[in-house]
Amino acid sequence: MSPRLNLLAPEVRANPYPHYAELRRTAPVCQVDPGGLWAVSRYDDVIAVLKNPQLFSSEGMRRATCPPWFEEAPFAQSMIVQDPPEHGRLRVLVNRAFGPAALSRLEPWVRQRCQTLVEQLPAEQPLDLIDAFTRPLPASVIGELLGLEASLQPLFKRWADDLTSVSSVAPGDTARKEEIRSTAREARQHLTEALAQRRRSPGEDMLSDLLATRVEGEALTEPELMSFLFLLLIAGMETTIHLLNHSVRLLMEYPEVLARVRANPSLLPKLVEEVLRYEPPVHAIMRVTTAETELSGVRLPQGAWVMAMLASASRDETRFPHSERFELERPGPQNLPFGHGVHFCLGAPLARLEARLGLEALLSRFSGFAPRGPVTWNHSLSVRGPRVLPVELFPSTSTYR
């Protein structure tokens, strides 16, 4: 018997797509490591899992984000671990404060922030684009959206890195577990202080909106509110950081696409959609079976921990012709990278907005980018992206080489 695929093996993290393709061909529903998770890799099967919360419960996300060693896990009361009808109540409450009006109010600020960050980027010398641009942008946007002090933004990286790595911590790694618990306590303290300040003095920000929101007289409870803030802060950061990182990486890999988009910025939305399909930030969503069931001819026992592999489904040959090609003109939008069904990501419009405006600002000042060192990858089952992205930026007046 061949060994099970280990999704956290370095060679898989560096390029998981050939391994995903092999799963789709030969074992579309099978157990993988770590932990013997049931990986679901074909598009139709992933959709079947995500649209049936009665059979494939979000308790899987609770297991992934709230293991027994993580007391007071920050996502314990969030929407991502809830099934209907409770999920629907939380989503309605939060959606009132996270709708189009909030984005419309935010867009001019995001555009200006992109320009400010880009103007500070040095040309024709190596830099880590993550530290210099793709992390500061969403950190400042989330901070502005929530009305958090700018002094907290440097802490967001560690919060995100630690809280998205929970599911990949080795059982015996007690030091790492305590690091994560300490991070959660630190972040909770800062968010609690911010909420207290908004209760005393409401402002034009999402914290104030969330505190004021009522549906039939009902407000978010304190644990629900705190879980949503953690979810927005961490998920909002990670999704946008990696969407921008992957966009720049692919523009370096496909210079003809870079030339087309620079010549015609109206193509930027198409670029973002194809990046979402070809190299999505979120690779997997966890679910748990509530009863024995069958998927693609494979029997899954009750209580099976199922991993719906969004990144594999987005390259399914039966759904996307020439799926392994990066094609700017591919029809869109590509919504699967943001989930499906009742758990479709509320932050999708914000991530698209930040990616479009961030790339617009980069391409208005720079003619191109070149890699200047190896990419190192993060260690997470759910989100895939580089930890370091060494590049050199070339101004519009220089020759891109």
Secondary structure as GFF3:
##gff-version 3
##sequence-region A 1 401
A	DSSP	alpha_helix	10	14	.	.	.	ID=ss1
A	DSSP	alpha_helix	17	26	.	.	.	ID=ss2
A	DSSP	beta_strand	29	32	.	.	.	ID=ss3
A	DSSP	beta_strand	37	40	.	.	.	ID=ss4
A	DSSP	alpha_helix	43	50	.	.	.	ID=ss5
A	DSSP	beta_strand	56	57	.	.	.	ID=ss6
A	DSSP	alpha_helix	59	65	.	.	.	ID=ss7
A	DSSP	three_ten_helix	79	81	.	.	.	ID=ss8
A	DSSP	alpha_helix	86	95	.	.	.	ID=ss9
A	DSSP	alpha_helix	100	119	.	.	.	ID=ss10
A	DSSP	beta_strand	127	128	.	.	.	ID=ss11
A	DSSP	alpha_helix	129	129	.	.	.	ID=ss12
A	DSSP	pi_helix	130	134	.	.	.	ID=ss13
A	DSSP	alpha_helix	136	146	.	.	.	ID=ss14
A	DSSP	three_ten_helix	150	152	.	.	.	ID=ss15
A	DSSP	alpha_helix	153	163	.	.	.	ID=ss16
A	DSSP	three_ten_helix	166	168	.	.	.	ID=ss17
A	DSSP	alpha_helix	174	200	.	.	.	ID=ss18
A	DSSP	alpha_helix	206	212	.	.	.	ID=ss19
A	DSSP	alpha_helix	222	253	.	.	.	ID=ss20
A	DSSP	alpha_helix	255	263	.	.	.	ID=ss21
A	DSSP	three_ten_helix	265	267	.	.	.	ID=ss22
A	DSSP	alpha_helix	268	278	.	.	.	ID=ss23
A	DSSP	beta_strand	285	289	.	.	.	ID=ss24
A	DSSP	beta_strand	293	295	.	.	.	ID=ss25
A	DSSP	beta_strand	298	300	.	.	.	ID=ss26
A	DSSP	beta_strand	305	308	.	.	.	ID=ss27
A	DSSP	alpha_helix	310	313	.	.	.	ID=ss28
A	DSSP	three_ten_helix	336	338	.	.	.	ID=ss29
A	DSSP	three_ten_helix	341	343	.	.	.	ID=ss30
A	DSSP	alpha_helix	348	365	.	.	.	ID=ss31
A	DSSP	beta_strand	366	371	.	.	.	ID=ss32
A	DSSP	beta_strand	376	377	.	.	.	ID=ss33
A	DSSP	beta_strand	386	388	.	.	.	ID=ss34
A	DSSP	beta_strand	390	395	.	.	.	ID=ss35
###
